[in-house]
Amino acid sequence: MNHTIHTIFRVKLSNATPYGYRDSNAYYKLFMKDSRLIGAILIGDISKSTKIKRTIEIGEDLSRVLDYAVNVKDIMEKL
């Protein structure tokens, strides 16, 4: 089994809310705190890693995304 793994963290994850998703080709876990993305683990498909890293770095408020997102894939699509 050969997987690509990418982790991105800006701060400690204490008190962060995890959002996870898994299918046969990928595993994603996003960590949110105060409506901001503060960390991520991507295994398999890491095509969104650049957008996720940028979102973490700028500290973008994702309240509106979280209001309408059903799952992690929805959150990632709206980044």
Z-matrix of the N, CA and C atoms (Angstrom, degrees):
N
C 1 1.438
C 2 1.522 1 108.29
N 3 1.320 2 116.57 1 124.41
C 4 1.457 3 122.40 2 -177.35
C 5 1.526 4 109.02 3 -121.03
N 6 1.339 5 116.65 4 114.97
C 7 1.470 6 121.41 5 -178.34
C 8 1.515 7 110.29 6 -126.01
N 9 1.311 8 115.24 7 148.17
C 10 1.452 9 121.22 8 171.34
C 11 1.522 10 107.31 9 -93.38
N 12 1.316 11 116.71 10 131.92
C 13 1.467 12 121.45 11 -179.03
C 14 1.520 13 108.34 12 -120.97
N 15 1.337 14 115.49 13 134.36
C 16 1.463 15 120.63 14 178.47
C 17 1.522 16 107.42 15 -137.34
N 18 1.319 17 117.18 16 125.26
C 19 1.459 18 120.83 17 176.01
C 20 1.521 19 108.89 18 -120.76
N 21 1.313 20 115.00 19 141.66
C 22 1.465 21 121.19 20 -179.77
C 23 1.529 22 107.11 21 -137.12
N 24 1.325 23 117.22 22 121.25
C 25 1.453 24 120.70 23 177.79
C 26 1.521 25 109.46 24 -138.58
N 27 1.305 26 115.88 25 136.74
C 28 1.462 27 120.73 26 179.52
C 29 1.532 28 111.16 27 -102.94
N 30 1.313 29 116.83 28 -35.03
C 31 1.467 30 121.62 29 -176.97
C 32 1.521 31 109.46 30 -141.17
N 33 1.321 32 116.48 31 175.02
C 34 1.461 33 120.38 32 173.91
C 35 1.526 34 109.38 33 -62.29
N 36 1.313 35 115.91 34 148.46
C 37 1.459 36 120.41 35 -174.43
C 38 1.526 37 114.02 36 -94.00
N 39 1.323 38 118.21 37 13.05
C 40 1.453 39 119.23 38 178.67
C 41 1.524 40 109.59 39 -62.15
N 42 1.286 41 115.52 40 136.99
C 43 1.466 42 123.62 41 -179.36
C 44 1.524 43 113.76 42 65.34
N 45 1.309 44 118.30 43 15.44
C 46 1.466 45 121.12 44 176.32
C 47 1.524 46 108.99 45 -85.28
N 48 1.327 47 115.74 46 150.05
C 49 1.455 48 121.27 47 176.09
C 50 1.522 49 108.59 48 -97.80
N 51 1.358 50 117.43 49 121.32
C 52 1.464 51 119.74 50 179.67
C 53 1.526 52 111.64 51 -87.52
N 54 1.319 53 115.97 52 142.47
C 55 1.460 54 123.05 53 173.76
C 56 1.527 55 106.03 54 -125.83
N 57 1.314 56 117.75 55 123.27
C 58 1.456 57 120.11 56 -175.41
C 59 1.515 58 113.84 57 -122.66
N 60 1.327 59 114.09 58 157.81
C 61 1.469 60 122.04 59 177.44
C 62 1.531 61 107.74 60 -151.44
N 63 1.325 62 116.08 61 140.42
C 64 1.454 63 120.29 62 177.29
C 65 1.527 64 109.35 63 -144.97
N 66 1.332 65 115.00 64 136.84
C 67 1.465 66 120.34 65 168.43
C 68 1.524 67 106.83 66 -137.09
N 69 1.309 68 118.24 67 -169.22
C 70 1.466 69 120.54 68 -175.23
C 71 1.528 70 113.41 69 -69.49
N 72 1.340 71 118.10 70 -18.01
C 73 1.463 72 121.72 71 -176.77
C 74 1.524 73 115.11 72 -113.07
N 75 1.325 74 117.63 73 -9.49
C 76 1.460 75 118.71 74 -173.40
C 77 1.524 76 111.69 75 -156.13
N 78 1.330 77 114.03 76 155.31
C 79 1.457 78 122.54 77 172.78
C 80 1.522 79 106.22 78 -135.65
N 81 1.320 80 116.43 79 128.32
C 82 1.458 81 121.84 80 179.12
C 83 1.517 82 108.79 81 -128.26
N 84 1.313 83 116.61 82 138.43
C 85 1.454 84 121.34 83 169.90
C 86 1.515 85 106.71 84 -138.11
N 87 1.326 86 115.95 85 122.52
C 88 1.456 87 122.79 86 177.18
C 89 1.517 88 108.32 87 -109.77
N 90 1.318 89 116.79 88 142.25
C 91 1.455 90 122.29 89 179.98
C 92 1.520 91 108.53 90 -116.51
N 93 1.337 92 115.92 91 122.04
C 94 1.455 93 122.53 92 -176.67
C 95 1.530 94 109.84 93 -115.18
N 96 1.324 95 115.57 94 144.14
C 97 1.465 96 121.46 95 173.10
C 98 1.519 97 107.33 96 -145.63
N 99 1.328 98 115.99 97 127.62
C 100 1.466 99 122.15 98 -179.03
C 101 1.528 100 111.32 99 52.71
N 102 1.324 101 116.28 100 43.70
C 103 1.475 102 124.47 101 178.15
C 104 1.522 103 113.33 102 63.86
N 105 1.319 104 116.35 103 21.74
C 106 1.461 105 121.06 104 176.87
C 107 1.524 106 109.47 105 -123.20
N 108 1.306 107 115.32 106 141.65
C 109 1.449 108 121.82 107 176.86
C 110 1.524 109 108.17 108 -77.30
N 111 1.344 110 116.48 109 121.74
C 112 1.469 111 119.25 110 -177.14
C 113 1.522 112 112.76 111 -117.89
N 114 1.326 113 117.90 112 -6.62
C 115 1.453 114 119.95 113 178.82
C 116 1.504 115 111.63 114 -170.64
N 117 1.333 116 115.72 115 160.34
C 118 1.464 117 120.06 116 -179.41
C 119 1.525 118 110.41 117 -157.00
N 120 1.321 119 114.76 118 148.09
C 121 1.459 120 122.39 119 170.82
C 122 1.522 121 106.08 120 -126.25
N 123 1.318 122 117.11 121 125.43
C 124 1.462 123 122.43 122 178.23
C 125 1.517 124 107.84 123 -124.54
N 126 1.322 125 117.14 124 126.43
C 127 1.460 126 122.15 125 176.47
C 128 1.520 127 107.51 126 -126.36
N 129 1.318 128 116.10 127 131.32
C 130 1.465 129 120.65 128 -177.22
C 131 1.519 130 109.64 129 95.04
N 132 1.323 131 116.33 130 -111.21
C 133 1.472 132 121.50 131 179.72
C 134 1.527 133 109.60 132 -74.28
N 135 1.327 134 117.11 133 109.86
C 136 1.469 135 121.05 134 179.77
C 137 1.531 136 111.55 135 -110.12
N 138 1.322 137 116.65 136 22.94
C 139 1.467 138 120.94 137 -175.52
C 140 1.529 139 113.44 138 -60.95
N 141 1.304 140 118.47 139 -22.43
C 142 1.473 141 121.55 140 -179.51
C 143 1.524 142 112.72 141 -94.35
N 144 1.326 143 117.64 142 5.35
C 145 1.473 144 120.01 143 -173.93
C 146 1.527 145 113.23 144 -61.53
N 147 1.320 146 118.49 145 -36.42
C 148 1.466 147 120.73 146 179.65
C 149 1.525 148 110.96 147 -64.90
N 150 1.332 149 117.06 148 -44.51
C 151 1.470 150 120.73 149 178.96
C 152 1.525 151 110.84 150 -65.63
N 153 1.330 152 116.31 151 -39.91
C 154 1.460 153 120.19 152 179.86
C 155 1.525 154 109.98 153 -65.15
N 156 1.314 155 117.49 154 -45.29
C 157 1.466 156 121.42 155 179.75
C 158 1.532 157 110.44 156 -60.11
N 159 1.317 158 116.61 157 -44.07
C 160 1.473 159 120.72 158 179.46
C 161 1.534 160 110.77 159 -62.63
N 162 1.321 161 116.78 160 -43.18
C 163 1.465 162 121.17 161 179.95
C 164 1.525 163 110.54 162 -61.79
N 165 1.335 164 116.88 163 -40.62
C 166 1.463 165 120.66 164 177.75
C 167 1.527 166 110.08 165 -65.81
N 168 1.310 167 117.13 166 -45.87
C 169 1.468 168 121.41 167 -176.46
C 170 1.518 169 113.46 168 -62.47
N 171 1.342 170 117.35 169 -39.77
C 172 1.467 171 119.06 170 -178.22
C 173 1.529 172 112.53 171 -86.47
N 174 1.334 173 117.29 172 -11.42
C 175 1.461 174 120.18 173 178.44
C 176 1.512 175 113.56 174 67.75
N 177 1.314 176 116.04 175 35.12
C 178 1.468 177 121.53 176 -176.98
C 179 1.531 178 111.76 177 -59.65
N 180 1.329 179 116.35 178 135.51
C 181 1.465 180 122.60 179 175.71
C 182 1.536 181 108.08 180 -75.62
N 183 1.315 182 116.38 181 120.89
C 184 1.466 183 121.24 182 -176.83
C 185 1.528 184 112.59 183 -108.50
N 186 1.327 185 117.48 184 24.48
C 187 1.468 186 120.40 185 -178.68
C 188 1.520 187 112.70 186 -54.40
N 189 1.316 188 116.88 187 -46.36
C 190 1.475 189 120.08 188 -178.29
C 191 1.526 190 111.27 189 -64.87
N 192 1.317 191 116.20 190 -39.95
C 193 1.470 192 120.15 191 177.81
C 194 1.522 193 109.62 192 -62.32
N 195 1.324 194 117.10 193 -45.72
C 196 1.464 195 121.12 194 -178.43
C 197 1.520 196 112.38 195 -66.00
N 198 1.340 197 117.13 196 -29.98
C 199 1.467 198 120.35 197 178.19
C 200 1.519 199 112.46 198 -63.82
N 201 1.331 200 117.04 199 -30.96
C 202 1.466 201 120.80 200 -174.38
C 203 1.528 202 114.30 201 -111.77
N 204 1.316 203 117.77 202 -11.15
C 205 1.464 204 120.66 203 -177.37
C 206 1.522 205 110.67 204 -74.70
N 207 1.317 206 115.55 205 136.93
C 208 1.454 207 121.83 206 177.78
C 209 1.529 208 110.32 207 -92.96
N 210 1.338 209 116.54 208 -32.86
C 211 1.457 210 120.85 209 -178.26
C 212 1.530 211 110.22 210 -153.56
N 213 1.322 212 116.44 211 -178.28
C 214 1.463 213 121.66 212 -177.82
C 215 1.522 214 111.98 213 -60.65
N 216 1.323 215 117.10 214 -38.79
C 217 1.466 216 119.23 215 179.17
C 218 1.523 217 110.74 216 -61.15
N 219 1.328 218 117.97 217 -38.35
C 220 1.467 219 121.35 218 175.86
C 221 1.539 220 110.63 219 -61.90
N 222 1.329 221 116.76 220 -44.44
C 223 1.459 222 120.28 221 179.86
C 224 1.529 223 109.73 222 -60.93
N 225 1.328 224 117.04 223 -46.88
C 226 1.460 225 121.19 224 -177.71
C 227 1.516 226 112.55 225 -64.41
N 228 1.312 227 117.79 226 -35.35
C 229 1.460 228 121.41 227 179.00
C 230 1.524 229 112.21 228 -67.60
N 231 1.329 230 117.10 229 -27.39
C 232 1.462 231 120.67 230 -176.11
C 233 1.528 232 112.77 231 -93.60
N 234 1.308 233 118.32 232 0.40
C 235 1.470 234 120.90 233 178.02
C 236 1.512 235 110.23 234 -73.32
